[in-house]
């Protein structure tokens, strides 16, 4: 059983409608409508030269960055590396590192090894001896001294407690009881009287200060607060609202003019680019492709290649002449040596490591007179 409805009977999902944009003039006063158009015109005329100059400066800056500053930066980087980085790296690698290793070896040999020997063979035995002295001599002696001091302290404490009890009784009857009687029957009544007088005086001063404060409050409110409040409410607030509307419209006009001048500057740039292309680049390209390239090909085929072939032929002839002259000179020198010295012996053919004079002695033959075959 089909529990779902077919697609034809299913209602289509609701399509969300984009919120309608209220017109800019809706809900605005006549002052806003009257200020908007002149402000936009004036701002457009003011911003257009600035935007054109901005676009020209941006193009010039990109060209300078691509053609001047980037090669200059690379040259400065290479110069900095050659002047500072590479010498410092060589100094670090070939001077400071070997020097540091040598100093570390010397420090290890002259400081660490003697210090380790001193610690191991002097300080450790001395420490063990001090520990034994403390545990076996000073600790029992200290315990005995503490036992004696505890006995002396117990005797002194017993004597001190008796003296303290006597002094406490004397102090109680001579000072505490007298001071309590004086406080209860003399100082307390006098203090209550003084406190009652001070409370009345404080209450009187508070009433005077409250009256003066209320009077000053109403005087300040009538003379300063109410006029300032009226000026804020009936003068500054309307003027501020008008100035806010004007400033907002000027800001919107600046944004609108900046966007429009951007399109204008883009159109001017494209026009100048097209003008330069069709007046300079395309004629130069046409002259290069249609005039200079064929002329160059003709010059290459008619002049340069024949000249190069003739040069190569002359070079080959000169090399052949020099080779024949060297061969003739070598033959004449050989004939002259043969006439003066004679023929040179031919070099023996064979292994030059073996002796040339006679046959070597073997097991089956001998070179002596008695055993010669």
C-alpha positions as CSV (number, residue, x, y, z in Angstrom):
1,X,0.0,0.0,0.0
2,X,1.4,3.4,-1.1
3,X,1.4,5.7,1.9
4,X,2.8,8.7,0.0
5,X,0.9,10.9,-2.4
6,X,2.1,11.0,-6.0
7,X,4.2,14.0,-7.0
8,X,1.4,15.4,-9.1
9,X,-0.9,15.7,-6.0
10,X,1.9,16.9,-3.6
11,X,1.9,20.7,-3.4
12,X,5.1,22.4,-4.4
13,X,7.2,23.9,-1.5
14,X,6.9,27.6,-1.0
15,X,9.5,29.6,-2.8
16,X,11.0,32.2,-0.4
17,X,10.5,35.7,-1.8
18,X,13.4,38.1,-1.4
19,X,12.5,41.0,0.8
20,X,11.5,44.1,-1.1
21,X,13.9,47.0,-0.7
22,X,12.2,50.1,0.3
23,X,13.0,53.1,-1.9
24,X,15.6,55.3,-0.5
25,X,13.3,58.3,-0.3
26,X,10.6,56.5,1.6
27,X,10.2,57.8,5.1
28,X,12.7,60.6,4.5
29,X,11.9,64.3,4.6
30,X,12.1,66.9,1.9
31,X,15.4,68.2,3.4
32,X,17.1,64.8,2.7
33,X,15.8,64.7,-0.8
34,X,16.8,68.3,-1.5
35,X,20.3,67.8,-0.1
36,X,21.1,64.4,-1.7
37,X,21.4,65.3,-5.4
38,X,23.5,68.6,-5.1
39,X,25.8,66.9,-2.6
40,X,26.3,63.9,-4.9
41,X,27.1,66.2,-7.9
42,X,29.6,68.3,-5.9
43,X,31.3,65.3,-4.4
44,X,31.5,63.5,-7.7
45,X,33.3,66.6,-9.2
46,X,35.6,66.7,-6.3
47,X,36.3,63.0,-6.0
48,X,36.8,62.3,-9.8
49,X,40.3,63.9,-10.1
50,X,41.4,62.3,-6.8
51,X,40.3,58.9,-8.1
52,X,42.1,59.4,-11.4
53,X,45.2,60.4,-9.6
54,X,44.8,57.4,-7.3
55,X,44.5,55.0,-10.2
56,X,47.5,56.5,-11.9
57,X,49.6,56.3,-8.7
58,X,48.5,52.7,-8.2
59,X,49.5,51.7,-11.8
60,X,52.8,53.5,-11.4
61,X,53.4,51.9,-8.0
62,X,52.7,48.4,-9.5
63,X,55.1,49.1,-12.4
64,X,57.8,50.4,-10.0
65,X,57.4,47.4,-7.8
66,X,57.7,45.0,-10.7
67,X,60.4,46.7,-12.7
68,X,62.5,48.6,-10.1
69,X,61.9,47.7,-6.5
70,X,61.8,43.9,-6.9
71,X,65.2,43.7,-8.9
72,X,66.6,46.3,-6.5
73,X,65.5,44.2,-3.5
74,X,67.0,41.1,-5.0
75,X,70.3,42.9,-5.7
76,X,70.3,44.3,-2.1
77,X,69.5,40.8,-0.8
78,X,72.3,39.3,-2.8
79,X,74.7,42.1,-1.7
80,X,73.6,41.7,2.0
81,X,74.2,38.0,1.7
82,X,77.6,38.5,0.1
83,X,78.7,41.3,2.5
84,X,77.2,40.1,5.8
85,X,75.7,36.6,5.7
86,X,78.3,34.6,3.9
87,X,81.3,36.2,5.8
88,X,79.5,35.7,9.1
89,X,78.6,32.1,8.2
90,X,82.2,31.4,7.2
91,X,83.4,33.0,10.4
92,X,81.0,30.9,12.4
93,X,81.8,27.7,10.6
94,X,85.5,27.9,10.1
95,X,86.6,30.1,13.1
96,X,84.2,30.2,16.0
97,X,83.0,26.6,15.9
98,X,86.6,25.2,15.8
99,X,87.7,27.7,18.5
100,X,84.7,26.8,20.6
101,X,85.5,23.1,20.3
102,X,89.1,23.8,21.2
103,X,88.0,25.9,24.2
104,X,85.5,23.2,25.3
105,X,88.3,20.6,25.1
106,X,90.7,22.8,27.1
107,X,88.0,23.5,29.6
108,X,87.2,19.9,30.0
109,X,90.9,19.0,30.3
110,X,91.8,21.9,32.7
111,X,88.6,22.4,34.7
112,X,86.2,19.5,34.6
113,X,88.7,16.7,35.0
114,X,90.5,18.3,38.0
115,X,87.2,19.3,39.5
116,X,85.9,15.7,39.1
117,X,89.1,14.3,40.6
118,X,88.9,16.8,43.5
119,X,85.2,15.9,44.1
120,X,85.8,12.2,43.9
121,X,89.0,11.9,45.9
122,X,88.9,14.9,48.3
123,X,85.4,16.2,48.9
124,X,83.6,12.9,49.1
125,X,86.0,11.4,51.7
126,X,85.9,14.7,53.6
127,X,82.1,14.7,53.6
128,X,81.9,11.1,54.8
129,X,84.3,12.0,57.6
130,X,82.2,15.0,58.6
131,X,79.0,12.9,58.5
132,X,80.7,10.3,60.8
133,X,81.8,13.1,63.1
134,X,78.3,14.5,63.3
135,X,76.6,11.2,63.8
136,X,79.1,9.6,66.3
137,X,80.4,12.7,68.2
138,X,78.4,15.9,67.9
139,X,74.9,14.2,68.1
140,X,75.6,12.4,71.5
141,X,77.3,15.6,72.8
142,X,74.3,17.7,71.8
143,X,71.8,15.3,73.4
144,X,73.7,15.5,76.7
145,X,73.8,19.3,76.5
146,X,70.1,19.4,75.8
147,X,69.4,17.1,78.8
148,X,71.3,19.5,81.1
149,X,69.6,22.5,79.7
150,X,66.1,20.9,80.1
151,X,66.8,20.4,83.8
152,X,68.0,23.9,84.3
153,X,64.9,25.2,82.4
154,X,62.6,23.1,84.6
155,X,64.1,24.6,87.8
156,X,63.9,28.1,86.4
157,X,60.3,27.6,85.3
158,X,59.2,26.5,88.8
159,X,60.9,29.6,90.4
160,X,59.3,31.9,87.7
161,X,55.8,30.5,88.2
162,X,55.9,31.3,91.9
163,X,57.2,34.9,91.2
164,X,54.6,35.4,88.5
165,X,51.7,34.3,90.7
166,X,52.8,36.7,93.4
167,X,53.2,39.6,91.0
168,X,49.8,38.8,89.4
169,X,48.0,39.0,92.8
170,X,49.7,42.3,93.6
171,X,48.9,43.7,90.2
172,X,45.2,42.6,90.4
173,X,44.6,44.3,93.8
174,X,46.7,47.4,93.2
175,X,45.9,48.2,89.5
176,X,43.0,46.2,88.0
177,X,40.4,46.7,90.8
178,X,41.2,50.4,91.1
179,X,41.0,50.9,87.3
180,X,37.7,49.1,87.1
181,X,36.2,51.2,89.9
182,X,37.5,54.4,88.2
183,X,36.0,53.4,84.8
184,X,32.6,52.3,86.2
185,X,31.9,55.3,88.5
186,X,33.9,58.2,86.9
187,X,34.8,57.7,83.2
188,X,31.6,56.0,82.0
189,X,29.2,58.7,83.2
190,X,31.5,61.4,81.8
191,X,31.7,59.6,78.4
192,X,27.9,59.2,78.2
193,X,27.5,62.9,78.8
194,X,30.1,63.8,76.1
195,X,28.5,61.4,73.6
196,X,25.1,62.9,74.2
197,X,26.5,66.4,73.5
198,X,28.4,65.2,70.4
199,X,25.2,63.5,69.0
200,X,23.2,66.7,69.5
201,X,25.9,68.8,67.8
202,X,26.1,66.4,64.9
203,X,22.4,66.4,64.4
204,X,22.3,70.2,64.4
205,X,25.2,70.4,61.9
206,X,23.4,67.8,59.7
207,X,20.2,69.8,59.7
208,X,22.1,72.9,58.7
209,X,24.1,71.1,55.9
210,X,20.9,69.5,54.6
211,X,19.1,72.9,54.4
212,X,22.1,74.5,52.7
213,X,22.3,71.5,50.3
214,X,18.6,71.7,49.4
215,X,18.9,75.4,48.7
216,X,22.0,75.0,46.6
217,X,20.3,72.1,44.7
218,X,17.3,74.2,43.7
219,X,19.4,77.2,42.9
220,X,21.7,75.1,40.7
221,X,18.7,73.4,39.0
222,X,16.9,76.7,38.3
223,X,20.0,78.6,37.2
224,X,22.0,76.0,35.3
225,X,20.3,72.6,34.8
226,X,16.9,73.7,33.4
227,X,18.4,76.2,30.9
228,X,21.0,73.7,29.7
229,X,18.3,71.0,29.5
230,X,16.1,73.3,27.4
231,X,19.0,74.2,25.1
232,X,19.9,70.5,24.7
233,X,16.3,69.5,24.0
234,X,15.1,72.4,21.9
235,X,18.3,73.6,20.2
236,X,21.2,71.2,20.1
237,X,19.2,68.0,19.4
238,X,17.4,69.4,16.3
239,X,20.6,70.9,15.0
240,X,22.5,67.7,15.7
241,X,19.8,65.7,13.8
242,X,20.1,68.0,10.8
243,X,23.9,67.8,10.9
244,X,23.7,64.0,11.2
245,X,21.4,63.8,8.1
246,X,23.7,66.1,6.1
247,X,26.9,64.2,7.3
248,X,25.2,60.8,6.4
249,X,24.2,62.1,3.0
250,X,27.7,63.5,2.4
251,X,29.2,60.1,3.4
252,X,26.8,58.2,1.1
253,X,27.6,60.7,-1.6
254,X,31.3,60.1,-1.1
255,X,30.9,56.3,-1.3
256,X,28.7,56.7,-4.4
257,X,31.1,59.1,-6.0
258,X,34.1,56.8,-5.2
259,X,32.4,53.9,-6.9
260,X,31.3,55.9,-9.9
261,X,34.8,57.5,-10.3
262,X,36.2,54.0,-10.1
263,X,34.2,53.0,-13.1
264,X,35.2,56.3,-14.9
265,X,38.9,55.9,-14.1
266,X,38.7,52.3,-15.3
267,X,37.1,53.4,-18.6
268,X,39.8,56.2,-18.9
269,X,42.5,53.6,-18.3
270,X,41.1,51.2,-20.8
271,X,40.8,54.1,-23.3
272,X,44.4,55.1,-22.8
273,X,45.5,51.5,-23.0
274,X,43.6,51.0,-26.2
275,X,44.9,54.3,-27.6
276,X,48.5,53.4,-26.8
277,X,48.0,49.9,-28.2
278,X,46.6,51.0,-31.5
279,X,48.9,54.0,-31.9
280,X,52.2,52.6,-30.6
281,X,52.1,48.8,-29.9
282,X,50.2,47.6,-33.0
283,X,52.2,49.7,-35.5
284,X,55.4,48.6,-33.9
285,X,54.3,45.0,-33.9
286,X,53.2,45.3,-37.6
287,X,56.5,46.9,-38.5
288,X,58.4,44.2,-36.6
289,X,56.4,41.3,-38.1
290,X,55.8,42.6,-41.6
291,X,58.9,44.7,-42.3
292,X,61.8,44.0,-40.0
293,X,61.3,40.2,-39.8
294,X,61.2,39.6,-43.6
295,X,64.2,42.0,-44.0
296,X,66.0,40.2,-41.3
297,X,65.3,36.8,-43.0
298,X,66.5,38.2,-46.4
299,X,69.6,39.6,-44.8
300,X,70.2,36.3,-43.0
301,X,69.6,34.2,-46.2
302,X,71.4,36.5,-48.7
303,X,74.2,38.0,-46.6
304,X,74.9,36.3,-43.3
305,X,74.6,32.7,-44.3
306,X,76.8,33.0,-47.4
307,X,79.3,35.0,-45.4
308,X,79.3,32.4,-42.7
309,X,79.8,29.6,-45.3
310,X,82.6,31.5,-47.0
311,X,84.2,32.1,-43.6
312,X,83.9,28.4,-42.7
313,X,85.5,27.5,-46.2
314,X,88.3,29.9,-45.6
315,X,88.9,28.4,-42.2
316,X,89.0,24.9,-43.5
317,X,91.5,26.0,-46.3
318,X,93.7,27.7,-43.7
319,X,93.6,24.7,-41.4
320,X,94.5,22.4,-44.3
321,X,97.3,24.7,-45.4
322,X,98.7,24.8,-41.8
323,X,98.3,21.0,-41.5
324,X,100.2,20.4,-44.7
325,X,102.9,22.9,-43.7
326,X,103.3,21.2,-40.3
327,X,103.6,17.8,-42.0
328,X,106.2,19.2,-44.5
329,X,108.2,20.8,-41.7
330,X,108.1,17.6,-39.6
331,X,109.3,15.5,-42.6
332,X,112.1,17.9,-43.4
333,X,113.2,17.8,-39.7
334,X,113.2,14.0,-39.8
335,X,115.3,14.0,-43.0
336,X,117.8,16.4,-41.5
337,X,118.1,14.3,-38.3
338,X,118.6,11.1,-40.4
339,X,121.3,12.8,-42.5
340,X,123.2,14.1,-39.4
341,X,122.7,11.3,-36.9
342,X,121.7,8.2,-38.9
343,X,118.8,5.8,-38.6
344,X,117.4,5.3,-35.1
345,X,117.3,1.7,-33.9
346,X,113.9,0.2,-33.8
347,X,112.6,-0.3,-30.3
348,X,112.4,-4.0,-29.2
349,X,109.0,-5.4,-29.3
350,X,107.9,-7.4,-26.2
351,X,107.5,-7.0,-22.5
352,X,109.8,-4.3,-21.3
353,X,109.6,-5.6,-17.7
354,X,111.7,-8.7,-18.6
355,X,115.6,-8.4,-18.9
356,X,116.7,-7.8,-22.5
357,X,120.4,-9.0,-22.2
358,X,120.2,-12.8,-22.1
359,X,117.9,-15.7,-21.4
360,X,116.8,-16.1,-17.8
361,X,117.9,-19.2,-15.9
362,X,115.3,-22.0,-15.8
363,X,115.1,-25.4,-14.2
364,X,115.8,-27.3,-17.5
365,X,118.8,-25.2,-18.7
366,X,121.9,-23.6,-17.4
367,X,124.3,-20.9,-18.5
368,X,127.5,-22.3,-16.9
369,X,130.3,-23.9,-18.9
370,X,129.9,-27.4,-17.5
371,X,126.2,-27.8,-17.8
372,X,125.7,-25.9,-21.1
373,X,124.0,-28.1,-23.7
